[in-house]
Amino acid sequence: MTKTVLISITLLALSGASAFAQSGPTPQEKMACRNDAQSFCADHIGKPGEMNACLAANKTKLSDSCRKVVEARGG
């Protein structure tokens, strides 16, 4: 259950992140960054602006699919 809650919070954080604010992430974009958000930015879950900045700051470490999402969204 804790993992499910963490995933839900991560997805909510990603959906509210400023880079995603224009149109919001698609379900595919959320899934592309879920593991990276948990791995590199867990301290920023629930803080959309910080999550976006963290993903952008860790762009070189992100999976290819998440990096493409971050770059497409301006990060």
C-alpha positions in Angstrom: 0.0 0.0 0.0 2.8 2.4 0.8 4.3 1.9 -2.6 0.9 2.6 -4.2 0.6 5.8 -2.2 4.1 6.9 -3.1 3.4 6.3 -6.8 0.2 8.2 -6.6 1.9 11.2 -4.9 4.7 11.1 -7.5 2.2 11.2 -10.4 0.3 14.1 -8.7 3.6 15.9 -8.3 4.5 15.4 -11.9 1.1 16.5 -13.1 1.4 19.8 -11.2 5.0 20.5 -12.1 5.5 23.9 -13.7 7.1 22.3 -16.8 3.9 20.3 -17.2 1.6 23.2 -16.4 0.7 24.1 -19.9 -1.3 21.1 -20.8 -0.5 18.6 -18.1 1.4 15.3 -18.7 -0.2 12.5 -20.5 -0.5 9.2 -18.8 2.4 8.0 -20.9 4.5 10.9 -19.8 3.7 10.2 -16.2 4.7 6.5 -16.6 7.9 7.5 -18.4 9.1 9.5 -15.4 7.6 7.6 -12.5 10.7 5.5 -11.6 13.1 8.4 -12.2 11.1 10.6 -9.9 11.2 8.0 -7.2 14.9 7.3 -7.7 16.3 10.8 -8.0 13.6 13.2 -6.6 11.8 11.3 -3.8 12.4 14.2 -1.4 10.4 16.5 -3.7 7.2 14.4 -4.0 4.2 16.6 -3.4 6.2 19.7 -4.3 5.6 20.2 -8.0 8.0 23.0 -8.7 10.8 21.3 -6.8 10.0 18.0 -8.6 10.3 19.7 -12.0 13.6 21.4 -11.0 14.9 18.1 -9.6 14.1 16.2 -12.8 15.7 18.9 -14.9 18.8 19.0 -12.7 19.1 15.2 -13.0 18.4 15.1 -16.7 21.7 13.3 -17.5 20.7 10.5 -15.1 17.2 10.0 -16.3 16.0 7.2 -18.5 15.7 8.0 -22.2 12.0 8.1 -22.0 11.8 10.5 -19.1 14.6 12.7 -20.4 12.6 13.1 -23.6 9.5 14.2 -21.6 11.5 16.7 -19.5 13.1 18.2 -22.6 9.8 18.3 -24.5 8.3 20.1 -21.5 11.0 22.7 -21.4 13.3 21.2 -18.8 
